[in-house]
Amino acid sequence: MEKIIEILRYSLENETLIKLSFGSLRKKSNLFKKTIVRPLLLQGELCYQIEYHFTNKVTHSNLKKEECLPLFEELIYDTYKQINLFCVDADYQILVSNTDKPKIIKKSATKTMPQLAHNKEKKYILPDGTPFDFLIRLGVMDNSGKVFQKHYAKFRQINRFLEIVSDVLPFLPEKTLPDNKKSQEPLRIIDFGCGKAYLTFALYHYLKLILSKNVSIIGLDLKTDVIDFCNMIAEDLKYEELQFLEGDIAEYSEKANIDIDMVVTLHACDTATDYALIKAVNWGASVILSVPCCQHELFSQISNDLHKPILKHGILNERFCAVLTDGLRGLKLEEQGYEVSMVEFASLEHTSKNIMIRAVKTGRKSAAAGEKYRRLKEYWHVNPTIDRLV
Ligand SMILES: C[S@@+](CC[C@H](N)C(=O)[O-])C[C@H]1O[C@@H](n2cnc3c(N)ncnc32)[C@H](O)[C@@H]1O
């Protein structure tokens, strides 16, 4: 029993508890059949909601962290025989019997910590209701910080993007300037195919103005009018280390042969994504965030007798080619020494272009990934642009 109490104490003290459920009654006469515990934030303080399941109703009470262990002990000793504990680092299945020693089965974690807020209101890095100069200038919010309804999806996407950026910060070289001196090398970032640059401005604002990092950010796009517009806003807002250049991704080269630390490319069409990835790897970028779209290249190349009956349907061929293109890109990045995850960028209800290739440099090249890439290429008879990455 002591071991069980120790596991529970650890999960409370280290705030790793995601869900705890008690079931299988010791005595049939007990009023509540099961009890479930979940963390929640109450006025900024981590508390635990205790949910008691009676035959015909469910009741709740909220406890402070330090009040939980005595209750858990009582429930284990007096009420229940089975405990399922889900923590950030592991899952535990515990069976308590009156006669034998308790059985504790530890498994790898299956749950992640949810966003903790009692009213489930999402906490954004850039909250609605706070005026941000660039969001006002780009027409996303009014002067008081209220987000315009028609731009809410964009606002959510900007915050989602910043959340992903915040997750990859530990993989970027440490170039923070506590006292904002200019002497230190900046963190160099390029946003390829920046368009109207909502996300480029957001990135600059977050890294430079919120986190006080020394950054130098370039947004590149084919469109002259868009570039002029973005440069005008950057100048007005005195975002001095943010500049916009007109040009084609495939032809872009860094003037002074300076390597780039992070490459962003969001919705740059078709093979423009491949050129962005190739450049990123050749610079040795520590982080690559890429949301591909319009993956048309393989559509007319793909051929495989077994799969012909499926791929004869244009829409299936199109969707499959998008998956294959990004899968091959991911393998190529792994071969080149990146750890790759495919993460959901925007909710599917807003756009189907919602998969982000998130790659962080480990330097561990993977010949096995390269071999898988070659076998897939052969199987599908395709020759994607990402092949130029050698
Ligand atoms: C759909 S917009 C995305 C804008 C922005 N990245 C975003 O996600 O909000 C795609 C942008 O990529 C630019 N683009 C496409 N191909 C490009 C290329 N080869 N070189 C530079 N820009 C390109 C287009 O001009 C367009 O502005």
The ligand as an SDF file (V2000), in Angstrom:
LIG
                    3D

 27 29  0  0  0  0  0  0  0  0999 V2000
   -1.3680   30.9230  -49.5640 C   0  0  0  0  0  0  0  0  0  0  0  0
   -0.2090   32.1730  -49.3750 S   0  0  0  0  0  0  0  0  0  0  0  0
    0.3590   31.8920  -47.7500 C   0  0  0  0  0  0  0  0  0  0  0  0
    0.8260   33.1090  -47.0410 C   0  0  0  0  0  0  0  0  0  0  0  0
    1.3390   32.8870  -45.6290 C   0  0  0  0  0  0  0  0  0  0  0  0
    2.5290   32.0760  -45.6000 N   0  0  0  0  0  0  0  0  0  0  0  0
    0.2780   32.2800  -44.7520 C   0  0  0  0  0  0  0  0  0  0  0  0
    0.3050   31.0560  -44.5270 O   0  0  0  0  0  0  0  0  0  0  0  0
   -0.5880   32.9970  -44.2750 O   0  0  0  0  0  0  0  0  0  0  0  0
    1.1140   31.5520  -50.3470 C   0  0  0  0  0  0  0  0  0  0  0  0
    2.1430   32.6120  -50.6750 C   0  0  0  0  0  0  0  0  0  0  0  0
    3.3020   31.9450  -51.1900 O   0  0  0  0  0  0  0  0  0  0  0  0
    3.8190   32.7380  -52.2190 C   0  0  0  0  0  0  0  0  0  0  0  0
    4.6250   31.8720  -53.0800 N   0  0  0  0  0  0  0  0  0  0  0  0
    4.2320   30.7900  -53.7880 C   0  0  0  0  0  0  0  0  0  0  0  0
    5.2540   30.2660  -54.4790 N   0  0  0  0  0  0  0  0  0  0  0  0
    6.3300   31.0320  -54.1840 C   0  0  0  0  0  0  0  0  0  0  0  0
    7.6810   30.9980  -54.5990 C   0  0  0  0  0  0  0  0  0  0  0  0
    8.1130   30.0790  -55.4390 N   0  0  0  0  0  0  0  0  0  0  0  0
    8.5080   31.9320  -54.1160 N   0  0  0  0  0  0  0  0  0  0  0  0
    8.0810   32.8970  -53.2580 C   0  0  0  0  0  0  0  0  0  0  0  0
    6.7940   32.9720  -52.8390 N   0  0  0  0  0  0  0  0  0  0  0  0
    5.9310   32.0560  -53.2940 C   0  0  0  0  0  0  0  0  0  0  0  0
    2.5920   33.3110  -52.9150 C   0  0  0  0  0  0  0  0  0  0  0  0
    2.8830   34.4980  -53.6360 O   0  0  0  0  0  0  0  0  0  0  0  0
    1.6710   33.5570  -51.7380 C   0  0  0  0  0  0  0  0  0  0  0  0
    1.7440   34.8730  -51.2670 O   0  0  0  0  0  0  0  0  0  0  0  0
  1  2  1  0
  2  3  1  0
  2 10  1  0
  3  4  1  0
  4  5  1  0
  5  6  1  0
  5  7  1  0
  7  8  2  0
  7  9  1  0
 10 11  1  0
 11 12  1  0
 11 26  1  0
 12 13  1  0
 13 14  1  0
 13 24  1  0
 14 15  1  0
 14 23  1  0
 15 16  2  0
 16 17  1  0
 17 18  1  0
 17 23  2  0
 18 19  1  0
 18 20  2  0
 20 21  1  0
 21 22  2  0
 22 23  1  0
 24 25  1  0
 24 26  1  0
 26 27  1  0
M  CHG  2   2   1   9  -1
M  END
$$$$
